[in-house]
Amino acid sequence: MTLTVDDIKNALSQVMDPNTQLDLIRSKSAKNITFDGADVSLDVELGYPAKSQFELIRKSVIAAIRALPGVGNVSVNVSSKIVAHAVQRGIKLMPNVKNIIAVASGKGGVGKSTTAVNLALALAAEGAAVGILDADIYGPSQPMMMGIHGRPETVDGKTMEPMENHGLQVSSIGFMIDPDEPMVWRGPIVTQALQQLLEQTNWRDLDYLIVDMPPGTGDVQLTLSQKVPVTGAVIVTTPQDIALLDARKGLKMFEKVSIPILGIVENMSTHICSNCGHAEAIFGEGGGQKMCADYGVDFLGGLPLTMAIREQADSGKPTVVADPDGQIAAIYREIARKVAVKVAEKAKDMTSKFPSITIQHT
């Protein structure tokens, strides 16, 4: 019996991508199927970063093809290709930044910045080029969380190089002011500072730029929705009703300005006692899932309230780099893959495909 491409495709249609729950044919991930006698080779190209999943997917593909009669050696190369996706109508993409993801909360104190930095680090751990923009002008926390000190450098006197640590590119107003200096600025100056941080930082070929938003629904959020090409937003909340009340406002704000909600992360889902390990839902339970059901958005994951997450962020080594093989880092990586899959499911940005039109007088 001679193998055909259809035989291979039929076998691959039984192999499910564990992150998208689609088979490799429906998702159009299987590419470049070739034969050399009885030997088969192909590429599996994912639209999202998932380095930790490559070997699992590769073994599944090899097993499915080897089950066919007459197959010799099977060579499978698994990789990721991340492209730019559509943003708000009328807003151009930034050069060197493919996708911008806003991490927001309606209320302060729900662990938004901790989620943002661990999400960024998890995407980087899965193989993406990632930056983080600290958009909280009044209370920048990313310099401490990322363990970065000093001032950004400038080559031309007009733009600045991003600061770097743990494999991330970082920009924050916190790099330019004294840590004890309050930002006594009115709204227009704050929004101007945000735009300068975003546009005058020399981001280098980012697959994702994570924007750590200030809490609330004010000037910065409005500027972001009207002038910044945002691919989607992640809402962070805790299970308690008072936090959910404000998280709902944040979600509705993004809906009004046509920025898709990629999903909801519930922080402090349970408190785990550091002495005995007992888990207790001290802030209530099920709030994040109920909010997702009410608004038809995805629940990305829940994180426990533990001393380790706080200690690691305060020390400048957030959980994903401090304990990369731990259970909590695994939750952050799963959330990151879910976010990246949601982005990959969006329409691709086609503006680069259109020719530019110039009018000349002849």
C-alpha positions as a Markdown table, in Angstrom:
| # | Residue | x | y | z |
|---|---|---|---|---|
| 1 | Met | 0.0 | 0.0 | 0.0 |
| 2 | Thr | 1.3 | 3.4 | -1.0 |
| 3 | Leu | 0.9 | 6.2 | 1.4 |
| 4 | Thr | -0.8 | 9.4 | 0.2 |
| 5 | Val | -1.1 | 12.9 | 1.6 |
| 6 | Asp | -4.8 | 12.2 | 2.3 |
| 7 | Asp | -3.7 | 9.3 | 4.5 |
| 8 | Ile | -1.5 | 11.6 | 6.5 |
| 9 | Lys | -4.2 | 14.2 | 6.7 |
| 10 | Asn | -6.7 | 11.7 | 8.0 |
| 11 | Ala | -4.3 | 10.6 | 10.7 |
| 12 | Leu | -3.6 | 14.3 | 11.6 |
| 13 | Ser | -7.3 | 15.0 | 11.8 |
| 14 | Gln | -7.3 | 12.7 | 14.9 |
| 15 | Val | -4.5 | 14.7 | 16.7 |
| 16 | Met | -5.9 | 17.4 | 18.9 |
| 17 | Asp | -4.0 | 20.6 | 19.8 |
| 18 | Pro | -4.3 | 20.5 | 23.6 |
| 19 | Asn | -4.5 | 24.3 | 23.8 |
| 20 | Thr | -7.1 | 25.1 | 21.1 |
| 21 | Gln | -9.0 | 21.8 | 21.2 |
| 22 | Leu | -8.9 | 21.7 | 17.4 |
| 23 | Asp | -7.4 | 19.0 | 15.3 |
| 24 | Leu | -4.2 | 19.8 | 13.4 |
| 25 | Ile | -6.1 | 19.8 | 10.0 |
| 26 | Arg | -9.0 | 22.1 | 11.0 |
| 27 | Ser | -6.6 | 24.5 | 12.7 |
| 28 | Lys | -4.4 | 24.5 | 9.5 |
| 29 | Ser | -1.4 | 23.8 | 11.8 |
| 30 | Ala | 0.0 | 20.9 | 9.7 |
| 31 | Lys | 2.2 | 22.1 | 6.8 |
| 32 | Asn | 4.8 | 20.9 | 4.3 |
| 33 | Ile | 3.9 | 17.2 | 4.3 |
| 34 | Thr | 6.5 | 15.4 | 2.3 |
| 35 | Phe | 7.5 | 11.8 | 1.5 |
| 36 | Asp | 10.8 | 10.1 | 0.9 |
| 37 | Gly | 9.8 | 6.5 | 0.1 |
| 38 | Ala | 8.1 | 5.3 | 3.3 |
| 39 | Asp | 9.5 | 8.1 | 5.4 |
| 40 | Val | 7.3 | 11.1 | 6.3 |
| 41 | Ser | 8.2 | 14.6 | 7.3 |
| 42 | Leu | 6.0 | 17.6 | 8.2 |
| 43 | Asp | 5.9 | 20.8 | 10.1 |
| 44 | Val | 3.4 | 21.8 | 12.8 |
| 45 | Glu | 3.1 | 25.5 | 13.0 |
| 46 | Leu | 1.2 | 27.0 | 16.0 |
| 47 | Gly | -0.1 | 30.5 | 16.0 |
| 48 | Tyr | 0.8 | 31.1 | 19.6 |
| 49 | Pro | 3.8 | 30.5 | 21.8 |
| 50 | Ala | 3.8 | 27.1 | 23.5 |
| 51 | Lys | 7.4 | 25.9 | 23.8 |
| 52 | Ser | 6.5 | 23.7 | 26.8 |
| 53 | Gln | 4.0 | 21.9 | 24.6 |
| 54 | Phe | 6.1 | 21.2 | 21.6 |
| 55 | Glu | 7.4 | 17.8 | 22.6 |
| 56 | Leu | 3.9 | 16.6 | 23.7 |
| 57 | Ile | 2.4 | 17.6 | 20.3 |
| 58 | Arg | 5.4 | 16.2 | 18.4 |
| 59 | Lys | 5.0 | 12.8 | 20.1 |
| 60 | Ser | 1.2 | 12.8 | 19.4 |
| 61 | Val | 1.8 | 13.5 | 15.7 |
| 62 | Ile | 4.5 | 10.8 | 15.4 |
| 63 | Ala | 2.3 | 8.2 | 17.1 |
| 64 | Ala | -0.7 | 9.0 | 14.9 |
| 65 | Ile | 1.3 | 8.7 | 11.6 |
| 66 | Arg | 3.2 | 5.6 | 12.7 |
| 67 | Ala | -0.1 | 3.8 | 13.3 |
| 68 | Leu | -0.6 | 3.9 | 9.5 |
| 69 | Pro | 0.6 | 0.8 | 7.6 |
| 70 | Gly | 3.8 | 1.0 | 5.6 |
| 71 | Val | 5.3 | 4.1 | 7.4 |
| 72 | Gly | 9.0 | 4.3 | 8.0 |
| 73 | Asn | 10.7 | 7.1 | 9.8 |
| 74 | Val | 8.6 | 10.1 | 10.9 |
| 75 | Ser | 10.2 | 13.5 | 11.3 |
| 76 | Val | 8.1 | 16.3 | 12.9 |
| 77 | Asn | 9.2 | 19.9 | 13.5 |
| 78 | Val | 6.9 | 21.9 | 15.9 |
| 79 | Ser | 7.2 | 25.7 | 16.0 |
| 80 | Ser | 5.3 | 28.9 | 16.6 |
| 81 | Lys | 4.7 | 31.7 | 14.3 |
| 82 | Ile | 3.1 | 34.8 | 15.9 |
| 83 | Val | 1.6 | 37.4 | 13.7 |
| 84 | Ala | -0.1 | 40.8 | 14.2 |
| 85 | His | -3.9 | 40.8 | 14.7 |
| 86 | Ala | -6.6 | 43.3 | 14.1 |
| 87 | Val | -7.1 | 46.3 | 16.4 |
| 88 | Gln | -9.6 | 49.1 | 16.7 |
| 89 | Arg | -10.7 | 50.5 | 13.4 |
| 90 | Gly | -8.8 | 53.6 | 12.3 |
| 91 | Ile | -5.7 | 53.0 | 14.5 |
| 92 | Lys | -2.4 | 51.9 | 12.9 |
| 93 | Leu | -0.2 | 49.2 | 14.4 |
| 94 | Met | 3.0 | 50.2 | 16.1 |
| 95 | Pro | 6.2 | 49.4 | 14.4 |
| 96 | Asn | 8.0 | 46.5 | 16.0 |
| 97 | Val | 5.0 | 45.5 | 18.1 |
| 98 | Lys | 2.7 | 42.8 | 16.8 |
| 99 | Asn | 0.1 | 42.6 | 19.5 |
| 100 | Ile | -0.8 | 44.8 | 22.5 |
| 101 | Ile | -2.6 | 43.3 | 25.5 |
| 102 | Ala | -4.0 | 45.5 | 28.2 |
| 103 | Val | -4.2 | 44.0 | 31.7 |
| 104 | Ala | -6.8 | 45.9 | 33.6 |
| 105 | Ser | -9.0 | 45.9 | 36.7 |
| 106 | Gly | -11.8 | 48.2 | 37.9 |
| 107 | Lys | -10.3 | 48.3 | 41.4 |
| 108 | Gly | -6.8 | 48.6 | 42.9 |
| 109 | Gly | -5.4 | 46.0 | 45.2 |
| 110 | Val | -6.6 | 42.9 | 43.3 |
| 111 | Gly | -3.1 | 41.9 | 42.1 |
| 112 | Lys | -3.3 | 43.3 | 38.6 |
| 113 | Ser | 0.4 | 44.3 | 38.3 |
| 114 | Thr | 1.5 | 40.9 | 39.7 |
| 115 | Thr | -0.7 | 39.2 | 37.1 |
| 116 | Ala | 0.6 | 41.4 | 34.3 |
| 117 | Val | 4.3 | 40.8 | 35.0 |
| 118 | Asn | 3.8 | 37.0 | 35.5 |
| 119 | Leu | 1.7 | 36.9 | 32.3 |
| 120 | Ala | 4.5 | 38.6 | 30.4 |
| 121 | Leu | 7.1 | 36.3 | 31.9 |
| 122 | Ala | 5.0 | 33.2 | 31.1 |
| 123 | Leu | 4.6 | 34.3 | 27.4 |
| 124 | Ala | 8.4 | 34.8 | 27.2 |
| 125 | Ala | 9.0 | 31.4 | 28.9 |
| 126 | Glu | 6.8 | 29.8 | 26.1 |
| 127 | Gly | 9.1 | 31.3 | 23.5 |
| 128 | Ala | 7.6 | 34.8 | 22.6 |
| 129 | Ala | 9.4 | 38.1 | 22.4 |
| 130 | Val | 7.6 | 40.2 | 25.1 |
| 131 | Gly | 7.7 | 43.7 | 26.6 |
| 132 | Ile | 5.8 | 45.2 | 29.4 |
| 133 | Leu | 4.7 | 48.9 | 29.6 |
| 134 | Asp | 3.9 | 50.2 | 33.1 |
| 135 | Ala | 0.9 | 52.5 | 32.3 |
| 136 | Asp | 0.2 | 53.2 | 36.0 |
| 137 | Ile | 1.8 | 56.7 | 36.0 |
| 138 | Tyr | 0.7 | 57.5 | 39.6 |
| 139 | Gly | 1.8 | 54.2 | 41.1 |
| 140 | Pro | 4.4 | 52.5 | 38.9 |
| 141 | Ser | 5.3 | 49.1 | 40.4 |
| 142 | Gln | 7.1 | 47.3 | 37.5 |
| 143 | Pro | 10.6 | 48.6 | 38.3 |
| 144 | Met | 10.4 | 46.9 | 41.7 |
| 145 | Met | 8.7 | 43.7 | 40.5 |
| 146 | Met | 11.1 | 43.3 | 37.6 |
| 147 | Gly | 14.1 | 44.1 | 39.8 |
| 148 | Ile | 15.4 | 46.9 | 37.6 |
| 149 | His | 17.2 | 50.0 | 38.7 |
| 150 | Gly | 18.8 | 53.0 | 37.0 |
| 151 | Arg | 17.7 | 55.2 | 34.1 |
| 152 | Pro | 17.0 | 54.2 | 30.5 |
| 153 | Glu | 19.6 | 55.2 | 27.9 |
| 154 | Thr | 19.0 | 57.3 | 24.8 |
| 155 | Val | 21.0 | 57.2 | 21.6 |
| 156 | Asp | 19.4 | 60.1 | 19.7 |
| 157 | Gly | 18.2 | 62.3 | 22.6 |
| 158 | Lys | 14.6 | 61.7 | 21.4 |
| 159 | Thr | 13.8 | 58.1 | 22.1 |
| 160 | Met | 14.9 | 55.7 | 24.8 |
| 161 | Glu | 16.0 | 52.1 | 25.0 |
| 162 | Pro | 13.8 | 49.7 | 27.0 |
| 163 | Met | 15.2 | 48.5 | 30.3 |
| 164 | Glu | 15.6 | 44.7 | 30.5 |
| 165 | Asn | 15.6 | 41.8 | 32.9 |
| 166 | His | 14.4 | 38.2 | 33.0 |
| 167 | Gly | 14.2 | 38.3 | 29.2 |
| 168 | Leu | 11.6 | 41.2 | 29.1 |
| 169 | Gln | 11.8 | 44.7 | 27.6 |
| 170 | Val | 10.3 | 47.1 | 30.1 |
| 171 | Ser | 9.3 | 50.8 | 30.1 |
| 172 | Ser | 8.0 | 52.7 | 33.1 |
| 173 | Ile | 7.8 | 56.3 | 34.4 |
| 174 | Gly | 9.2 | 54.7 | 37.6 |
| 175 | Phe | 12.7 | 54.6 | 35.9 |
| 176 | Met | 12.7 | 58.4 | 35.5 |
| 177 | Ile | 11.6 | 59.6 | 38.9 |
| 178 | Asp | 12.6 | 59.1 | 42.5 |
| 179 | Pro | 10.8 | 56.2 | 44.1 |
| 180 | Asp | 9.5 | 58.4 | 46.9 |
| 181 | Glu | 8.4 | 61.2 | 44.5 |
| 182 | Pro | 4.6 | 61.5 | 44.0 |
| 183 | Met | 3.3 | 62.3 | 40.5 |
| 184 | Val | 1.1 | 65.3 | 41.1 |
| 185 | Trp | -0.1 | 65.6 | 37.6 |
| 186 | Arg | -3.4 | 66.3 | 36.0 |
| 187 | Gly | -5.1 | 64.0 | 33.5 |
| 188 | Pro | -3.8 | 65.5 | 30.2 |
| 189 | Ile | -0.2 | 65.4 | 31.3 |
| 190 | Val | -0.6 | 61.8 | 32.5 |
| 191 | Thr | -2.0 | 60.7 | 29.1 |
| 192 | Gln | 0.7 | 62.5 | 27.3 |
| 193 | Ala | 3.3 | 60.7 | 29.5 |
| 194 | Leu | 1.7 | 57.4 | 28.6 |
| 195 | Gln | 1.9 | 58.1 | 24.9 |
| 196 | Gln | 5.5 | 59.1 | 25.1 |
| 197 | Leu | 6.4 | 56.0 | 27.1 |
| 198 | Leu | 4.7 | 53.9 | 24.5 |
| 199 | Glu | 5.8 | 55.6 | 21.3 |
| 200 | Gln | 9.3 | 56.8 | 22.3 |
| 201 | Thr | 10.5 | 53.5 | 23.7 |
| 202 | Asn | 12.5 | 51.6 | 21.0 |
| 203 | Trp | 10.7 | 48.3 | 21.4 |
| 204 | Arg | 12.6 | 45.5 | 19.5 |
| 205 | Asp | 10.4 | 43.2 | 17.5 |
| 206 | Leu | 7.9 | 42.3 | 20.1 |
| 207 | Asp | 5.3 | 39.5 | 19.6 |
| 208 | Tyr | 3.4 | 40.9 | 22.6 |
| 209 | Leu | 3.5 | 44.1 | 24.6 |
| 210 | Ile | 1.7 | 43.7 | 27.9 |
| 211 | Val | 0.3 | 47.0 | 29.3 |
| 212 | Asp | -0.1 | 47.1 | 33.1 |
| 213 | Met | -3.0 | 49.5 | 33.3 |
| 214 | Pro | -3.9 | 51.7 | 36.3 |
| 215 | Pro | -7.1 | 50.8 | 38.1 |
| 216 | Gly | -10.4 | 52.4 | 37.1 |
| 217 | Thr | -11.9 | 53.8 | 33.9 |
| 218 | Gly | -10.4 | 57.2 | 33.5 |
| 219 | Asp | -8.2 | 59.3 | 31.3 |
| 220 | Val | -5.5 | 56.6 | 30.7 |
| 221 | Gln | -8.0 | 54.0 | 29.7 |
| 222 | Leu | -9.7 | 56.4 | 27.3 |
| 223 | Thr | -6.4 | 57.3 | 25.7 |
| 224 | Leu | -5.5 | 53.7 | 25.3 |
| 225 | Ser | -8.8 | 52.9 | 23.6 |
| 226 | Gln | -8.7 | 55.9 | 21.3 |
| 227 | Lys | -5.0 | 56.2 | 20.3 |
| 228 | Val | -3.3 | 52.9 | 21.0 |
| 229 | Pro | -3.7 | 49.8 | 18.8 |
| 230 | Val | -4.9 | 47.3 | 21.4 |
| 231 | Thr | -5.5 | 43.6 | 20.4 |
| 232 | Gly | -7.4 | 42.7 | 23.5 |
| 233 | Ala | -7.8 | 43.1 | 27.2 |
| 234 | Val | -7.5 | 40.8 | 30.3 |
| 235 | Ile | -9.6 | 41.7 | 33.3 |
| 236 | Val | -8.2 | 40.9 | 36.8 |
| 237 | Thr | -10.5 | 40.6 | 39.8 |
| 238 | Thr | -10.9 | 38.8 | 43.1 |
| 239 | Pro | -13.9 | 36.7 | 44.0 |
| 240 | Gln | -15.4 | 39.3 | 46.4 |
| 241 | Asp | -18.5 | 41.2 | 45.3 |
| 242 | Ile | -17.0 | 44.6 | 45.8 |
| 243 | Ala | -14.1 | 43.8 | 43.4 |
| 244 | Leu | -16.4 | 42.2 | 40.9 |
| 245 | Leu | -18.6 | 45.3 | 40.9 |
| 246 | Asp | -15.7 | 47.4 | 39.6 |
| 247 | Ala | -14.4 | 44.6 | 37.3 |
| 248 | Arg | -17.7 | 44.6 | 35.5 |
| 249 | Lys | -17.3 | 48.3 | 34.9 |
| 250 | Gly | -13.9 | 47.8 | 33.4 |
| 251 | Leu | -15.2 | 45.0 | 31.2 |
| 252 | Lys | -18.1 | 47.2 | 29.9 |
| 253 | Met | -15.7 | 50.1 | 29.2 |
| 254 | Phe | -13.6 | 47.9 | 26.9 |
| 255 | Glu | -16.7 | 46.6 | 25.2 |
| 256 | Lys | -17.9 | 50.2 | 24.5 |
| 257 | Val | -14.6 | 51.1 | 22.8 |
| 258 | Ser | -14.5 | 47.9 | 20.7 |
| 259 | Ile | -11.6 | 46.3 | 22.5 |
| 260 | Pro | -12.2 | 42.5 | 22.8 |
| 261 | Ile | -12.1 | 40.9 | 26.2 |
| 262 | Leu | -9.6 | 38.0 | 26.0 |
| 263 | Gly | -10.8 | 36.6 | 29.4 |
| 264 | Ile | -10.9 | 37.1 | 33.2 |
| 265 | Val | -8.3 | 36.1 | 35.8 |
| 266 | Glu | -9.4 | 35.6 | 39.4 |
| 267 | Asn | -6.7 | 36.4 | 41.9 |
| 268 | Met | -6.8 | 35.3 | 45.5 |
| 269 | Ser | -9.3 | 32.6 | 44.7 |
| 270 | Thr | -8.3 | 30.7 | 47.8 |
| 271 | His | -6.0 | 31.3 | 50.8 |
| 272 | Ile | -3.5 | 28.5 | 51.4 |
| 273 | Cys | -2.2 | 28.4 | 54.9 |
| 274 | Ser | 1.6 | 28.4 | 54.9 |
| 275 | Asn | 1.7 | 26.2 | 58.0 |
| 276 | Cys | -0.8 | 23.5 | 57.4 |
| 277 | Gly | -1.7 | 23.9 | 53.7 |
| 278 | His | -5.4 | 24.3 | 54.4 |
| 279 | Ala | -7.3 | 26.1 | 51.6 |
| 280 | Glu | -10.1 | 28.5 | 52.4 |
| 281 | Ala | -12.1 | 30.9 | 50.1 |
| 282 | Ile | -11.8 | 33.9 | 52.4 |
| 283 | Phe | -12.9 | 36.3 | 49.7 |
| 284 | Gly | -15.8 | 34.2 | 48.5 |
| 285 | Glu | -15.8 | 31.8 | 45.6 |
| 286 | Gly | -17.1 | 31.4 | 42.1 |
| 287 | Gly | -17.3 | 35.2 | 41.4 |
| 288 | Gly | -15.0 | 35.2 | 38.4 |
| 289 | Gln | -16.7 | 32.2 | 36.8 |
| 290 | Lys | -20.1 | 33.8 | 37.3 |
| 291 | Met | -18.9 | 37.1 | 35.7 |
| 292 | Cys | -17.6 | 35.1 | 32.8 |
| 293 | Ala | -21.0 | 33.4 | 32.4 |
| 294 | Asp | -22.9 | 36.7 | 32.6 |
| 295 | Tyr | -20.8 | 38.3 | 29.9 |
| 296 | Gly | -20.0 | 35.4 | 27.7 |
| 297 | Val | -16.2 | 35.6 | 28.1 |
| 298 | Asp | -13.5 | 33.1 | 29.0 |
| 299 | Phe | -12.4 | 32.2 | 32.5 |
| 300 | Leu | -8.6 | 32.1 | 32.1 |
| 301 | Gly | -7.7 | 30.8 | 35.5 |
| 302 | Gly | -7.7 | 31.3 | 39.3 |
| 303 | Leu | -4.7 | 31.9 | 41.5 |
| 304 | Pro | -4.4 | 31.3 | 45.2 |
| 305 | Leu | -3.5 | 33.9 | 47.8 |
| 306 | Thr | -0.1 | 32.8 | 49.0 |
| 307 | Met | 2.8 | 34.6 | 50.7 |
| 308 | Ala | 5.2 | 33.3 | 48.1 |
| 309 | Ile | 3.6 | 35.2 | 45.2 |
| 310 | Arg | 3.9 | 38.5 | 47.1 |
| 311 | Glu | 7.4 | 37.8 | 48.4 |
| 312 | Gln | 8.7 | 36.9 | 44.9 |
| 313 | Ala | 7.2 | 40.0 | 43.3 |
| 314 | Asp | 8.5 | 42.3 | 46.0 |
| 315 | Ser | 12.0 | 40.8 | 45.6 |
| 316 | Gly | 12.2 | 41.5 | 41.8 |
| 317 | Lys | 11.9 | 37.9 | 40.8 |
| 318 | Pro | 8.2 | 37.2 | 40.1 |
| 319 | Thr | 6.9 | 33.6 | 40.5 |
| 320 | Val | 7.4 | 32.5 | 36.9 |
| 321 | Val | 11.2 | 33.1 | 37.1 |
| 322 | Ala | 11.6 | 32.5 | 40.9 |
| 323 | Asp | 9.9 | 29.0 | 40.8 |
| 324 | Pro | 9.5 | 28.1 | 37.1 |
| 325 | Asp | 8.7 | 24.5 | 37.8 |
| 326 | Gly | 6.2 | 25.2 | 40.6 |
| 327 | Gln | 2.5 | 24.8 | 40.6 |
| 328 | Ile | 1.7 | 28.5 | 40.5 |
| 329 | Ala | 4.1 | 29.2 | 37.6 |
| 330 | Ala | 2.3 | 26.4 | 35.7 |
| 331 | Ile | -1.0 | 28.2 | 36.3 |
| 332 | Tyr | 0.4 | 31.4 | 34.9 |
| 333 | Arg | 1.8 | 29.6 | 31.9 |
| 334 | Glu | -1.6 | 28.0 | 31.2 |
| 335 | Ile | -3.2 | 31.4 | 31.5 |
| 336 | Ala | -0.6 | 32.9 | 29.1 |
| 337 | Arg | -1.3 | 30.1 | 26.5 |
| 338 | Lys | -5.0 | 30.7 | 26.8 |
| 339 | Val | -4.5 | 34.5 | 26.2 |
| 340 | Ala | -2.2 | 33.8 | 23.2 |
| 341 | Val | -4.7 | 31.3 | 21.7 |
| 342 | Lys | -7.5 | 33.9 | 22.1 |
| 343 | Val | -5.3 | 36.4 | 20.3 |
| 344 | Ala | -4.4 | 33.9 | 17.6 |
| 345 | Glu | -8.1 | 33.2 | 17.0 |
| 346 | Lys | -8.7 | 36.9 | 16.1 |
| 347 | Ala | -8.6 | 38.2 | 12.5 |
| 348 | Lys | -5.1 | 38.9 | 11.2 |
| 349 | Asp | -4.1 | 42.5 | 10.6 |
| 350 | Met | -4.2 | 43.0 | 6.8 |
| 351 | Thr | -3.2 | 46.6 | 6.6 |
| 352 | Ser | 0.4 | 45.7 | 5.6 |
| 353 | Lys | -1.1 | 43.8 | 2.6 |
| 354 | Phe | -2.8 | 46.9 | 1.1 |
| 355 | Pro | -0.7 | 49.0 | -1.3 |
| 356 | Ser | -0.2 | 52.6 | -0.3 |
| 357 | Ile | -1.9 | 55.0 | -2.7 |
| 358 | Thr | -0.2 | 58.2 | -3.8 |
| 359 | Ile | -1.7 | 60.9 | -6.0 |
| 360 | Gln | 0.5 | 62.7 | -8.4 |
| 361 | His | -0.2 | 65.7 | -10.6 |
| 362 | Thr | 0.9 | 65.0 | -14.1 |
